[in-house]
Amino acid sequence: QVQLVESGGGLVQAGGSLRLSCAGSGITFSIRTISWYRQAPGKQRELVAAISSGGSTNYADSVKGRFTISRDNAKNTVYLQMNSLKPEDTAVYYCNAVRYANNYWGQGTQVTVSS
């Protein structure tokens, strides 16, 4: 059974930082692309960042230079370091993995950035 568990969200002032974690079980992160998405109220879910099995990363233009995605294969965990947070970063952040054409999502973690 595949499970993705996000943690690390919270309330932070604009300009602050948070680090999100996504821990996987029943799935090997090291051989897959793992992604972070976010969904703000009334908006569609959007891709924030992704990291491939080879370590290549890509980011949404809105977070480039502020967010960093990384992985710890020994812990089967992917992180999202978020710096210089802005109120428009407020959203529920979700971890995503694809295995055998099946999409897996975590329960999400709320990030709220106050101005």
Residue pairs with C-beta under 8 A, 6 or more apart in sequence:
1 25
1 26
2 24
2 25
2 26
2 27
2 97
2 99
2 102
2 104
3 24
3 25
3 26
3 106
4 22
4 23
4 24
4 27
4 95
4 96
4 97
4 104
4 105
4 106
5 22
5 23
5 24
5 25
5 106
5 107
6 20
6 21
6 22
6 93
6 94
6 95
6 106
6 107
6 108
6 109
7 20
7 21
7 23
7 109
8 18
8 19
8 20
8 21
8 109
9 18
9 20
9 93
9 109
9 110
9 111
9 112
10 18
10 110
10 111
10 112
11 112
11 113
11 114
12 18
12 85
12 111
12 112
12 113
12 114
13 113
13 114
14 85
14 86
14 87
14 113
14 114
14 115
15 84
15 85
16 85
16 113
17 81
17 82
17 83
17 84
17 85
18 82
18 85
18 111
19 79
19 80
19 81
19 82
20 36
20 79
20 80
20 82
20 93
20 109
20 111
21 77
21 78
21 79
22 34
22 36
22 77
22 78
22 79
22 80
22 95
22 106
23 75
23 76
23 77
24 34
24 76
24 77
24 78
24 95
24 97
25 76
27 76
27 97
27 99
27 104
28 76
29 71
29 73
29 76
29 77
29 78
29 97
30 53
30 71
30 73
30 76
31 53
32 53
32 97
32 98
32 99
33 50
33 51
33 52
33 53
33 97
33 98
34 50
34 51
34 71
34 78
34 95
34 96
34 97
35 47
35 48
35 49
35 50
35 51
35 95
35 96
35 97
36 47
36 48
36 49
36 50
36 69
36 78
36 80
36 93
36 94
36 95
36 96
37 45
37 46
37 47
37 48
37 93
37 94
37 96
38 45
38 46
38 48
38 89
38 91
38 92
38 93
38 94
38 111
39 45
39 46
39 91
39 92
39 94
39 108
40 88
40 90
40 91
40 92
43 91
45 94
46 60
47 60
48 59
48 60
48 63
48 67
48 80
48 93
49 57
49 58
49 59
49 60
49 63
49 67
49 68
49 69
49 80
50 57
50 58
50 69
51 57
51 69
51 70
51 71
51 78
55 71
57 68
57 69
59 67
59 69
62 88
63 82
63 89
66 82
66 83
66 84
66 85
67 80
67 81
67 82
67 83
68 80
68 81
68 83
69 78
69 79
69 80
69 81
70 78
70 79
70 81
71 77
71 78
71 79
72 78
72 79
78 95
80 93
82 89
82 111
85 111
85 113
86 113
87 113
87 114
87 115
88 113
89 111
89 113
90 111
90 112
90 113
91 110
91 111
92 108
92 109
92 110
92 111
93 108
93 109
93 110
93 111
94 105
94 106
94 108
95 105
95 106
96 103
96 104
96 105
96 106
97 103
97 104
98 104
